[in-house]
Each structure stands twice: as structure tokens, then as C-alpha cells.
Amino acid sequence: MVTIADRAAVLAFFADNDQVTEVLQKLAEKVTAAGVTVPGVTITEEQRAA
């Protein structure tokens, strides 16, 4: 069994992992849609053709 003892260290180790990026992207989209400001996130409006 593996137990995370230092969450920050584990996150730093996996920082460039695509799966972690996908999870962070989904979390950021969800909470920004609810009006929460997420540090390190840039929000751009999509322009749609008329």
C-alpha cells in the first residue's frame, strides 16, 4: 500500500504528467465557471461565428 505523506512533493514530481494536467484543467474549468478565481489560470472568451 502506498500512502502520500507529502502531497506537495508528489504534486511536484508529477507536475508535467499529462494525466495530472487533464485533471487540473477539468477542475479549473469547473470552478471558474462557478465564479472562483484560480491562480495561474487565464480565461479567454471563445468567439463564435454568427
C-alpha positions as CSV (number, residue, x, y, z in Angstrom):
1,M,0.0,0.0,0.0
2,V,1.3,3.5,-0.9
3,T,0.4,6.4,1.3
4,I,1.0,10.0,0.3
5,A,3.0,11.6,3.2
6,D,3.9,14.9,1.4
7,R,1.3,16.0,-1.1
8,A,3.3,18.9,-2.3
9,A,6.3,16.7,-3.1
10,V,4.1,14.2,-5.0
11,L,2.5,17.0,-7.0
12,A,5.9,18.5,-7.9
13,F,7.1,15.0,-9.0
14,F,4.0,14.6,-11.3
15,A,3.8,18.3,-12.4
16,D,4.4,17.6,-16.1
17,N,2.3,14.4,-16.2
18,D,-0.4,14.7,-18.9
19,Q,-3.0,13.0,-16.6
20,V,-2.4,15.5,-13.9
21,T,-2.8,18.3,-16.4
22,E,-6.1,16.9,-17.6
23,V,-7.4,16.7,-14.0
24,L,-6.3,20.2,-13.2
25,Q,-7.8,21.5,-16.5
26,K,-11.2,20.0,-15.6
27,L,-11.1,21.3,-12.0
28,A,-10.1,24.8,-13.2
29,E,-12.9,24.8,-15.8
30,K,-15.5,23.7,-13.2
31,V,-14.6,26.2,-10.5
32,T,-14.0,29.2,-12.8
33,A,-17.5,28.5,-14.3
34,A,-18.8,28.9,-10.8
35,G,-17.0,32.3,-10.5
36,V,-14.0,31.3,-8.5
37,T,-10.6,32.8,-9.4
38,V,-7.9,30.1,-9.8
39,P,-4.3,31.3,-9.5
40,G,-2.3,30.5,-12.6
41,V,-5.3,30.3,-15.0
42,T,-6.0,32.5,-17.9
43,I,-9.6,32.9,-19.1
44,T,-10.4,33.8,-22.7
45,E,-13.8,34.1,-24.2
46,E,-14.4,31.9,-27.3
47,Q,-15.6,33.8,-30.3
48,R,-18.3,32.1,-32.3
49,A,-19.3,32.7,-35.9
50,A,-22.6,34.4,-36.3
